[in-house]
Amino acid sequence: MNEIKAFNPAIQIAKSSRSPMERAALALDAPRYNIFCATYASMRVIDDFVDDEFLALPNREIARENAIKTVTHWRDIAIAALVDGTLPPTTDPFHTTHAALAATSNIAVINPEPWENLSAAMVRDVIETPMHTWTDFLAYAEGATAAPAAVFIEILALRKQDGRLESTLPSPSVELIRNSAILLYLVHIMRDLEKDAKKGPHLLTLPDEIFAPLGLTPSTFAVSASANSAIVDQVRKSIAEYASNFLMPALGELNALDEMLMPSEADILRGLCVPYIEKYERFATNI
């Protein structure tokens, strides 16, 4: 497949997502935008499979084993494509996004660890692993939010070296953006809390310990949220209180990355993150 054409399906997935990350990536040069779309689309398709296909099933138990196999197959083929440029057969359900990763491997070196971490989070979703504590939440967030954020800043830092683009970051990218990613994820959860509750407890990515003081479980909260805005506000307040732990570390990360990235790249990152930080501050002030 022509290398440029290989990116087209991934570009369409990224554009149709209307993701703030995709809008931020539009400011990149063409090669790095294509790489962004390839990586974003690869992660998006497995997240959509788990959320929209598997978790939407009324009887998930009979499909659980196959869903786990789908996630692990996605991980293995994605990493092979990203690291070695290995193309999967056209019959592979994720062929087009894997092909975009293979095209990426021809022009850039991208750390595959985020795909490992996202896979672990998706398997947790499929197994429906209980999330009892904030520690459980953080373990999940390492794949669900820190992984894609790590890929994004790695792409920002790509520079031509020995014929391919490689990151110039001084340490693994996830170590440089983890707190920011978690803060933005918590803001996203606060923003969509009532909407997600209406769709069912399986979309409430929050630990039991946030509901227990209110005499609730994720299931009972999902039932009562649409008719009880006060309970929604109470849960948002608890999320905002926990999120405060990440505010100053996140600002520190952005300041540090200002020194590691070109000014235009730092502006892209701040353009993505600052609106969420401002939204967090409004949540924290108004609740």
C-alpha positions in Angstrom: 0.0 0.0 0.0 1.3 3.5 -0.8 2.7 5.0 2.4 0.6 8.2 2.3 -2.6 6.3 1.4 -2.0 4.0 4.3 -2.6 6.9 6.7 -6.0 7.9 5.1 -8.3 5.6 7.0 -6.6 6.6 10.3 -6.9 10.3 9.4 -10.7 9.8 8.8 -11.1 8.1 12.2 -9.2 10.8 14.0 -11.1 13.6 12.2 -14.5 12.0 12.8 -13.8 11.7 16.5 -13.9 15.4 17.0 -11.4 14.9 19.7 -9.6 18.0 21.2 -6.4 16.1 20.7 -7.0 15.8 17.0 -7.8 19.5 16.8 -4.6 20.3 18.6 -2.6 18.0 16.3 -3.8 19.9 13.2 -1.1 22.5 14.0 1.6 19.8 13.4 3.5 19.4 10.1 2.1 16.8 7.8 4.3 13.8 8.8 3.7 14.3 12.5 0.0 14.8 11.9 -0.2 11.6 10.0 1.7 9.8 12.8 -0.7 11.3 15.3 -3.7 10.0 13.4 -2.2 6.6 13.0 -1.5 6.2 16.7 -4.8 7.9 17.8 -6.9 5.8 15.5 -5.2 2.6 16.6 -6.1 3.3 20.2 -9.5 4.6 19.4 -10.7 1.5 17.6 -10.0 -0.8 20.5 -11.6 1.6 23.0 -14.7 1.8 20.8 -14.7 -2.0 20.5 -14.8 -2.4 24.2 -17.2 0.4 25.1 -19.6 0.3 22.1 -19.5 -3.4 21.2 -18.6 -5.5 24.1 -19.9 -3.5 27.1 -23.1 -2.8 25.2 -24.0 -6.5 25.1 -26.8 -7.5 27.4 -25.2 -10.8 28.2 -21.5 -10.2 28.2 -20.3 -13.4 30.0 -20.6 -15.6 26.9 -18.6 -13.0 24.8 -16.0 -12.2 27.5 -13.3 -14.7 26.5 -13.4 -13.7 22.8 -13.3 -10.1 23.7 -10.2 -10.6 25.7 -8.6 -12.4 22.8 -9.6 -9.5 20.5 -7.9 -7.0 22.8 -4.7 -9.0 23.1 -4.6 -9.7 19.4 -5.0 -6.0 18.7 -2.1 -5.3 21.1 0.2 -7.9 19.5 -0.5 -6.9 15.9 -0.4 -3.2 16.7 3.0 -3.5 18.3 4.4 -5.6 15.5 3.2 -3.1 13.0 4.6 -0.1 15.0 8.0 -1.7 15.8 8.8 -3.8 12.7 6.4 -2.5 10.1 4.6 -5.9 10.0 1.4 -5.7 8.0 -1.5 -7.9 9.2 -3.6 -9.8 6.7 -6.4 -7.8 5.1 -8.9 -10.0 6.9 -7.7 -8.6 10.3 -10.5 -6.6 11.8 -8.1 -3.8 12.6 -6.2 -4.0 9.3 -6.5 -0.4 8.3 -5.3 1.1 11.6 -2.5 -1.5 11.9 -1.5 -0.6 8.3 -1.2 3.1 9.4 1.1 2.0 12.3 3.2 0.0 9.8 3.5 3.1 7.7 4.5 5.1 10.8 7.3 2.6 11.5 8.8 3.5 8.2 9.3 7.1 9.1 9.4 7.3 12.9 10.4 5.4 16.1 7.6 5.3 18.6 7.7 3.7 22.0 5.3 0.7 22.0 4.8 0.6 25.8 1.6 2.7 25.7 -0.1 0.0 23.6 0.8 -2.5 26.3 -0.7 -0.2 29.0 -3.8 0.6 27.0 -4.3 -3.1 26.4 -4.1 -3.8 30.1 -6.8 -1.1 30.8 -9.1 -2.6 28.1 -8.7 -6.1 29.5 -9.7 -4.7 32.9 -12.8 -3.2 31.2 -13.7 -6.5 29.5 -13.2 -8.5 32.7 -15.2 -5.7 34.5 -12.5 -5.6 37.2 -13.9 -3.9 40.3 -12.5 -0.4 40.9 -12.7 -0.2 44.7 -10.2 2.6 45.5 -8.4 5.5 43.9 -5.3 3.3 43.7 -7.3 1.0 41.4 -8.4 4.1 39.4 -4.7 5.1 38.9 -3.8 1.7 37.7 -6.5 1.9 35.1 -5.6 5.4 34.2 -2.1 4.4 33.4 -3.4 2.8 30.2 -6.7 4.7 29.6 -5.3 8.2 29.7 -1.6 8.4 30.5 -0.8 6.1 27.5 -2.3 8.2 24.7 -1.0 11.4 26.4 2.5 9.9 26.4 2.2 9.2 22.7 1.0 12.7 22.0 4.0 14.4 23.6 6.4 11.9 22.1 5.1 13.0 18.7 5.5 16.6 19.6 9.2 15.9 20.3 10.0 13.9 17.1 13.1 15.1 15.2 14.8 13.7 12.2 17.7 11.4 13.3 19.4 8.8 11.0 16.7 8.9 8.5 13.7 8.5 10.8 11.9 10.7 13.3 12.8 10.0 16.9 11.8 11.6 20.2 14.3 14.0 21.8 12.6 13.8 25.2 15.1 13.1 28.0 13.0 10.3 29.7 10.0 8.1 28.9 7.2 10.4 27.8 4.7 9.0 30.3 6.9 10.2 33.2 6.6 13.7 31.8 2.9 14.0 31.3 1.2 11.5 33.7 -0.2 14.1 36.2 -1.6 16.3 33.4 -3.2 13.3 31.7 -4.9 12.2 35.0 -6.1 15.7 35.7 -7.6 16.1 32.3 -9.2 12.7 32.5 -10.8 13.6 35.8 -12.2 16.8 34.3 -13.6 14.8 31.4 -15.3 12.5 33.9 -16.7 15.4 35.9 -18.0 17.0 32.7 -19.7 13.9 31.4 -20.8 12.4 34.8 -24.5 12.7 34.4 -24.5 11.7 30.7 -22.4 8.6 31.4 -24.5 7.6 34.4 -27.6 7.5 32.2 -25.8 4.9 29.9 -25.1 2.6 32.9 -22.6 2.0 35.6 -20.1 0.3 33.3 -19.2 3.8 31.9 -18.6 5.3 35.4 -14.8 5.1 35.6 -14.8 5.9 39.3 -13.9 3.9 42.4 -16.4 2.6 44.9 -14.9 4.7 47.6 -16.3 7.9 46.0 -19.8 6.6 46.2 -19.7 4.8 49.6 -19.9 7.9 51.8 -23.2 8.8 50.0 -24.6 5.3 50.7 -24.3 4.6 47.0 -22.7 2.1 44.6 -21.9 2.9 41.0 -25.2 1.0 40.1 -27.4 2.9 42.4 -25.8 6.2 41.4 -26.4 5.4 37.8 -30.1 4.9 38.5 -30.5 8.0 40.6 -28.3 10.5 38.8 -30.8 11.7 36.2 -33.4 12.6 38.8 -31.1 13.9 41.6 -28.7 16.7 40.5 -27.7 17.2 44.1 -26.1 13.7 44.2 -24.3 14.4 40.9 -22.9 17.6 42.4 -21.8 15.8 45.5 -19.9 13.2 43.4 -18.4 16.0 41.2 -17.2 17.7 44.4 -15.5 14.6 45.6 -13.8 14.1 42.2 -12.7 17.8 42.2 -11.2 17.3 45.7 -9.2 14.3 44.5 -8.2 16.0 41.3 -6.6 18.9 43.3 -3.8 16.5 44.0 -2.8 16.6 40.4 -3.1 20.3 39.6 0.3 21.6 40.8 2.2 18.6 39.5 0.4 19.0 36.1 1.4 22.7 35.9 4.9 21.7 36.8 4.9 19.1 33.9 3.8 21.7 31.4 6.4 24.2 32.6 9.1 21.5 32.3 7.9 20.5 28.8 8.1 24.2 27.8 11.9 23.8 28.1 12.0 20.4 26.2 9.8 21.3 23.2 10.0 24.0 20.6 7.8 27.0 21.5 5.2 26.2 18.8 5.0 22.6 20.1 4.7 23.8 23.7 1.9 26.1 22.5 0.1 23.1 21.0 0.3 21.2 24.3 -0.8 24.1 26.4 -3.7 24.8 23.9 -4.9 21.3 24.6 -4.4 21.2 28.3 -5.2 24.8 29.6 -8.9 24.7 28.7 -9.3 21.6 30.8 -7.4 23.1 33.7 -9.6 26.2 33.5 -12.6 23.9 33.5 -11.3 22.1 36.5 -10.9 25.4 38.3 -14.5 26.3 37.5 -15.7 22.9 38.8 -13.6 23.3 42.0 -14.9 26.9 42.5 -18.6 26.4 41.8 -19.2 23.1 43.7 
